[in-house]
């Protein structure tokens, strides 16, 4: 028997729809604003103030100007390297570390876990980190963005819990068949916990794609190694510094260049965020299942 909705139920549903609709608008509108600004006419965009609900004319000059900047392409390739190679390194080390901590028969499991968790709450700080990286000779090298950040403790704890949720019978049967530790990990544990692996991989990818602060600290003399987000930051800061110059006061800079600055900023933001927005939906289906798998047991 289907229960009929009361007046209170309808009011509650209406409030939910209104709240969720407003929340969706708050999340989506900034993306829409930037997208519309990136394809707007530079003259109309500079004359406009306030919210942008639709493109102001049409122009692809911002994208042409962005791709004409060699730093954008180089930064994009650098980010792909940091995201691709760095994620592989992080996932391999995180999986191995989580597997060791999930072994119930490992004598040092508890003290080692406490030592690792301790680093989540107490760290040396930025200056000791820089001194360590510099002492290791990693400053101004690509390794400075990979080695110091090779493992995130929180992600390893999630994987550890997910590995512990694997039935002991699977692991014991594999070992009875002569499987070693690495064989058990890569052929038994990982296939069973692929949902959690997808979530942790996505965490690493998103974090690395948006990272710029570590690069600004560790790569001061290697602009060729800058990731895309740091290139974007410098571009926005430089454009913001020159945007205070009026068109009549511009010296050495063409009027067309000044008009294109704002639309180019929007275009660069779209270029830098579009890849991760495209990839995210494919991993989203694993999020709830993967996080829940890593939170059942402590």
Secondary structure as GFF3:
##gff-version 3
##sequence-region A 1 298
A	DSSP	alpha_helix	7	38	.	.	.	ID=ss1
A	DSSP	alpha_helix	42	47	.	.	.	ID=ss2
A	DSSP	alpha_helix	61	68	.	.	.	ID=ss3
A	DSSP	alpha_helix	70	102	.	.	.	ID=ss4
A	DSSP	alpha_helix	109	121	.	.	.	ID=ss5
A	DSSP	alpha_helix	126	135	.	.	.	ID=ss6
A	DSSP	three_ten_helix	142	145	.	.	.	ID=ss7
A	DSSP	alpha_helix	153	164	.	.	.	ID=ss8
A	DSSP	alpha_helix	168	176	.	.	.	ID=ss9
A	DSSP	alpha_helix	181	184	.	.	.	ID=ss10
A	DSSP	pi_helix	185	189	.	.	.	ID=ss11
A	DSSP	alpha_helix	190	192	.	.	.	ID=ss12
A	DSSP	alpha_helix	194	210	.	.	.	ID=ss13
A	DSSP	alpha_helix	213	218	.	.	.	ID=ss14
A	DSSP	three_ten_helix	223	225	.	.	.	ID=ss15
A	DSSP	alpha_helix	228	242	.	.	.	ID=ss16
A	DSSP	alpha_helix	255	284	.	.	.	ID=ss17
A	DSSP	alpha_helix	287	293	.	.	.	ID=ss18
###
